[in-house]
């Protein structure tokens, strides 16, 4: 069985439920009952079935997996099947009944008072009835929002765990896990691959590694290379087999993002990861600061640094192309947000804070608004000139990093560090 990578908080919840199942007598003596039901929600392929199997394994419970009937008489047949599972489970000590895609077996019009589901009625009766105390019923579906409230109330399905799509760090670990199970060579930056798989669930990553290895073998290669993964990623995302390489678009993105990267390195003395793949959910440079850090901009100098870096992409585009793209609009909006926060905090001077209406800029006087807009424009122009100056002085290194990024499509911080060091930066 595949292991569960990441999801530490969710695994801890599962372990708590497993302990109740495994040591139910200890809990019973203290008046604590075994949960009757658990709802697992999350996108397809995220690992709901794997969690159910994991819970059964660590709790020492027998796992009964519901196998549905399809067709005109499916509801009545499924009611008989689920009733049979409950009867089998109660004679096997601590047991788990698992129903995947639970919402598929409920009538689409169950909100109608005239509608009836024998399948659902059987489950509710089992959850409410005596004789099934040692059974945990697990229902899995993408979302519980459309399910009838009767099944979700306390005393029936008592627990709910939502499994979200894995984050960057978890995706990297999942990639490394499945690569370790393939008997082939590979020389890949798994963090770069993790960026490229933004939005992927565990099942998709497993398929990705298998598909990439298969592509390598089909071409009589003994090593999996990055192009095998790029082709596979495109195929999984787009349900297609042809990956188009729009080099013009990628070059424009590279010019913009390397502008941010170089100015950020000069002003903050650190590098960042960059990706230019147009089919990634995450495109561009990872945030110069984390969301939590954004709230800690408490000095005027820190503000200027962030605004200069944010405007560096626009300055780079103007230098290379003589104009800027629509992508710069988001950077300018970020700058305006930063400046606005600083003005409201009083760090930029009390002249720019209207204490009577400081929480609602819409209510500021025209005079106050003009004063703020004048200060904002002054800061933007000053920072843009600073970004331009750095861009103009670093053209050789910018060109080299752009070339490298165009080749790799994802450039890790440690890779750009080597280029910076070569230029003494």
C-alpha positions in Angstrom: 0.0 0.0 0.0 1.2 3.5 -0.8 2.2 5.6 2.2 0.5 8.9 3.1 3.0 11.7 2.6 2.3 15.1 4.3 -1.1 15.8 5.8 0.3 15.6 9.3 -2.7 17.3 11.0 -5.1 15.0 9.2 -3.1 11.9 10.1 -3.1 12.9 13.7 -7.0 13.1 13.6 -7.0 9.6 12.0 -4.7 8.3 14.7 -7.1 9.6 17.4 -10.1 7.8 15.8 -8.0 4.7 15.4 -7.1 4.7 19.1 -10.9 4.8 20.0 -11.5 1.8 17.6 -8.6 -0.1 18.9 -9.1 0.5 22.6 -12.9 1.0 22.7 -13.2 -0.7 26.1 -11.0 1.9 27.7 -13.0 4.7 26.2 -16.3 3.0 27.0 -15.4 2.8 30.7 -15.1 6.5 30.7 -18.4 7.1 28.9 -16.8 7.9 25.5 -18.4 6.3 22.5 -16.8 5.2 19.2 -17.6 7.7 16.4 -20.3 6.2 14.2 -19.3 7.9 11.0 -16.5 9.8 9.3 -16.8 12.0 6.2 -13.7 12.3 4.0 -13.9 15.1 1.4 -11.5 16.4 -1.2 -10.8 16.3 -4.9 -10.6 13.0 -6.8 -7.2 11.3 -6.4 -6.2 13.2 -3.3 -6.1 10.0 -1.2 -9.4 9.5 0.5 -9.3 5.7 -0.1 -5.7 5.6 1.1 -6.8 7.3 4.4 -9.6 4.8 4.9 -7.1 1.9 4.4 -4.6 3.6 6.7 -7.2 4.0 9.4 -8.2 0.3 9.1 -4.5 -0.8 9.3 -3.5 1.2 12.3 -6.7 0.4 14.3 -6.5 -3.3 13.5 -10.0 -3.1 12.0 -11.5 -5.2 9.2 -12.2 -3.0 6.1 -15.4 -3.7 4.1 -15.5 -1.7 0.9 -18.9 -1.1 -0.7 -19.2 -2.3 -4.3 -22.2 -0.6 -5.9 -24.8 -1.9 -8.4 -25.7 0.2 -11.4 -28.9 0.3 -13.4 -32.6 0.9 -12.9 -32.9 -1.1 -9.6 -29.6 0.2 -8.2 -31.0 1.9 -5.2 -32.8 -1.1 -3.8 -29.9 -3.4 -4.7 -27.4 -1.1 -3.0 -29.6 -0.9 0.1 -29.4 -4.7 0.3 -25.7 -4.7 -0.2 -25.0 -2.0 2.4 -27.3 -3.9 4.9 -25.3 -7.1 4.3 -22.0 -5.2 4.9 -23.2 -3.9 8.3 -24.3 -7.4 9.3 -20.9 -8.9 8.3 -19.0 -6.0 10.0 -20.7 -6.4 13.4 -19.4 -10.0 13.6 -15.8 -9.0 12.9 -14.9 -6.9 15.9 -13.8 -3.3 15.2 -14.8 -2.8 11.6 -14.9 -0.1 9.0 -17.4 0.2 6.1 -16.1 2.4 3.3 -18.3 3.9 0.6 -16.4 5.9 -2.0 -18.2 8.5 -4.1 -21.0 8.4 -1.6 -23.0 11.1 -3.2 -23.3 9.1 -6.5 -25.6 6.6 -4.8 -28.1 9.2 -3.5 -31.0 10.4 -5.6 -30.4 13.7 -7.4 -33.7 15.0 -6.1 -33.5 14.0 -2.5 -34.5 17.5 -1.5 -37.9 16.7 -2.9 -40.1 15.5 0.0 -41.6 12.8 -2.2 -38.2 11.3 -3.1 -36.9 8.3 -1.2 -33.6 6.5 -1.1 -33.7 2.9 0.3 -29.9 3.0 0.3 -29.7 6.2 2.4 -32.6 5.0 4.7 -30.7 1.7 5.3 -27.5 3.6 6.3 -29.4 6.0 8.6 -31.2 3.1 10.3 -27.9 1.2 10.8 -26.2 4.3 12.2 -29.1 4.9 14.6 -29.7 1.3 15.6 -28.2 -0.9 18.3 -25.8 -3.8 17.5 -23.4 -1.8 15.3 -21.4 -0.1 18.1 -18.1 -1.4 16.9 -18.5 -0.2 13.3 -17.2 3.0 11.8 -18.9 4.1 8.6 -16.7 6.1 6.3 -18.3 8.1 3.4 -16.0 9.8 0.8 -16.9 12.4 -1.8 -15.6 15.6 -3.3 -17.8 17.9 -1.2 -20.4 17.3 1.5 -22.2 20.6 0.6 -24.9 18.8 -1.5 -25.5 15.9 0.9 -28.7 15.7 3.0 -28.5 17.1 6.5 -30.0 13.9 7.9 -26.8 12.0 7.3 -24.4 14.7 8.5 -26.0 15.4 11.9 -24.2 14.5 15.1 -24.8 10.9 16.2 -24.5 9.7 12.6 -21.5 11.0 10.8 -19.7 12.6 13.7 -16.3 13.4 12.2 -15.3 15.3 9.0 -11.8 15.5 7.5 -11.2 17.6 4.4 -8.1 16.6 2.3 -6.9 19.6 0.2 -4.5 19.4 -2.7 -0.9 18.9 -1.6 1.3 22.0 -1.1 4.7 22.5 -2.8 6.7 20.7 -0.1 4.3 17.7 0.0 4.3 17.4 -3.8 8.1 17.4 -3.8 8.1 14.5 -1.3 5.5 12.6 -3.2 7.5 13.0 -6.4 10.6 11.7 -4.6 8.7 8.8 -3.2 7.4 7.5 -6.5 10.7 8.2 -8.2 12.4 5.9 -5.6 10.1 3.1 -6.7 11.2 3.3 -10.3 14.2 1.3 -11.3 15.7 4.0 -13.6 18.3 6.7 -13.3 17.2 10.3 -13.0 19.0 13.6 -12.5 16.2 16.0 -11.7 15.5 18.9 -9.4 12.4 17.6 -7.6 11.6 21.0 -6.2 11.4 22.3 -9.8 9.1 19.5 -10.7 7.0 20.3 -7.7 6.5 23.8 -9.0 5.4 22.4 -12.3 2.9 20.1 -10.7 1.0 22.9 -8.9 -2.6 21.7 -8.4 -1.8 18.0 -8.8 -3.1 15.5 -6.3 -1.2 12.4 -5.2 -2.8 10.1 -7.8 -1.8 12.5 -10.6 1.8 12.6 -9.4 2.0 8.8 -9.3 0.7 8.7 -12.8 3.1 11.5 -13.8 6.2 9.5 -12.6 4.9 6.3 -14.3 4.1 8.1 -17.6 7.5 9.9 -17.6 9.4 6.6 -17.0 7.4 4.9 -19.7 8.2 7.7 -22.2 11.9 7.3 -21.4 11.8 3.5 -22.0 9.9 3.9 -25.2 12.8 6.1 -26.5 15.3 3.4 -25.3 16.7 5.8 -22.7 18.1 4.5 -19.4 17.5 7.8 -17.6 14.3 9.9 -17.1 15.0 13.5 -18.2 13.1 16.7 -17.6 11.5 16.6 -21.1 9.8 13.4 -20.3 8.2 15.1 -17.3 7.2 18.2 -19.3 5.4 16.0 -21.9 3.7 14.1 -19.2 2.6 17.1 -17.2 1.1 18.7 -20.4 -0.7 15.5 -21.2 -2.2 15.2 -17.7 -3.2 18.8 -17.5 -4.6 19.1 -21.0 -5.7 15.6 -21.8 -3.6 15.9 -24.9 -0.3 14.5 -26.1 1.2 17.5 -27.9 3.0 20.1 -25.9 3.4 23.4 -27.7 6.3 25.6 -26.9 5.4 29.2 -27.3 8.9 30.6 -27.0 7.8 34.2 -27.6 5.5 34.2 -24.7 8.0 32.4 -22.5 10.7 35.0 -23.4 8.4 37.9 -22.4 7.6 36.2 -19.0 11.3 35.5 -18.5 12.3 39.1 -19.1 9.7 40.2 -16.6 10.5 37.7 -13.9 14.3 38.0 -14.2 13.9 41.7 -13.6 12.2 40.9 -10.3 14.8 38.3 -9.5 17.9 40.4 -10.2 16.6 43.5 -8.4 15.5 41.4 -5.5 18.9 39.8 -5.2 20.6 43.2 -5.2 18.3 44.8 -2.6 17.6 41.8 -0.4 20.8 39.7 -0.8 18.8 36.5 -1.5 17.5 34.7 -4.6 14.1 33.1 -5.4 12.7 30.3 -7.4 11.3 31.3 -10.8 9.1 29.5 -13.3 7.9 30.6 -16.8 5.8 27.6 -17.9 2.6 29.0 -19.3 0.7 25.9 -18.4 1.6 26.1 -14.7 -1.0 27.2 -12.2 1.9 29.1 -10.5 3.8 31.2 -13.1 6.4 33.8 -12.3 8.6 34.3 -9.2 7.6 33.0 -5.8 6.6 35.8 -3.5 9.5 38.1 -2.5 8.0 37.9 1.0 5.6 35.4 2.6 2.1 36.5 3.4 2.9 36.7 7.1 5.9 38.9 6.3 3.9 41.3 4.3 2.1 42.3 7.4 5.4 43.3 9.1 6.5 46.1 6.7 7.0 48.7 9.5 9.7 50.9 8.0 9.8 53.4 5.2 13.1 51.8 3.9 11.5 48.3 3.8 8.5 49.7 1.9 10.7 51.3 -0.7 12.6 48.0 -1.2 9.4 46.0 -1.8 8.0 48.6 -4.2 11.3 48.8 -6.2 11.3 45.0 -6.5 7.6 44.9 -7.5 8.3 47.5 -10.3 11.4 45.7 -11.6 9.5 43.5 -13.9 7.9 46.5 -15.6 11.3 48.2 -15.8 12.8 45.1 -17.4 10.1 44.9 -20.0 10.5 48.6 -20.9 14.2 48.1 -21.3 13.9 45.0 -23.5 10.7 45.8 -25.5 10.1 49.5 -25.0 6.7 48.8 -23.5 5.1 46.9 -20.7 2.5 44.1 -20.7 -0.8 43.6 -18.9 1.1 41.5 -16.4 2.5 44.6 -14.8 -0.9 45.7 -13.6 -0.8 43.2 -10.8 2.6 44.5 -9.7 1.3 48.1 -9.6 -1.8 47.0 -7.6 0.5 45.3 -5.1 2.6 48.5 -4.8 -0.5 50.6 -4.2 -1.6 48.2 -1.5 1.7 48.4 0.3 1.8 52.2 0.1 -1.7 52.4 1.4 -0.9 50.2 4.4 2.1 52.3 5.2 0.1 55.6 5.0 -2.6 54.3 7.2 -0.1 53.2 9.8 1.5 56.6 10.0 4.9 55.4 9.1 5.1 57.8 6.1 4.1 60.7 8.2 1.0 61.8 10.0 0.1 64.3 7.3 -1.1 61.5 5.1 -3.5 60.0 7.7 -7.0 61.3 8.1 -7.7 60.2 11.7 -11.4 61.0 11.5 -11.9 58.5 8.7 -8.7 56.5 8.5 -10.6 53.2 8.2 -12.6 54.3 5.1 -10.7 56.1 2.4 -13.9 56.7 0.5 -14.9 59.2 3.1 -11.7 61.1 3.0 -11.9 64.8 2.0 -10.9 65.7 -1.6 -7.9 67.6 -0.2 -6.8 64.6 1.8 -7.2 62.3 -1.1 -5.2 64.6 -3.4 -2.4 64.7 -0.8 -2.3 60.9 -0.6 -2.4 60.5 -4.4 0.5 63.0 -4.8 2.6 61.1 -2.2 1.7 57.8 -3.8 2.7 58.9 -7.3 6.0 60.4 -5.9 6.9 57.0 -4.3 6.0 55.0 -7.4 8.1 57.3 -9.7 11.1 57.2 -7.3 11.0 53.5 -6.9 10.6 52.9 -10.7 13.7 55.0 -11.4 15.6 53.0 -8.8 14.5 49.7 -10.5 15.5 51.1 -13.9 18.9 52.0 -12.7 19.6 48.5 -11.3 18.2 46.9 -14.5 20.5 49.1 -16.7 23.5 48.2 -14.7 22.9 44.5 -14.7 22.1 43.7 -18.4 24.8 41.0 -18.9 23.7 39.0 -15.9 20.0 39.5 -16.8 20.6 38.1 -20.3 22.5 35.1 -19.0 19.8 34.2 -16.4 17.1 34.7 -19.1 18.9 32.3 -21.3 19.2 29.7 -18.5 15.6 30.1 -17.5 14.4 29.7 -21.1 16.3 26.4 -21.3 15.2 25.0 -17.9 11.7 26.8 -17.6 12.1 26.5 -13.8 15.2 28.0 -12.1 15.9 27.3 -8.5 17.4 29.9 -6.2 20.6 27.8 -5.7 21.0 27.7 -9.5 20.7 31.5 -10.0 23.0 32.0 -7.0 25.8 30.4 -9.0 25.3 32.9 -11.8 25.1 35.8 -9.4 28.3 34.7 -7.7 30.1 34.6 -11.1 29.3 38.3 -11.5 30.3 39.1 -7.9 26.8 39.7 -6.7 
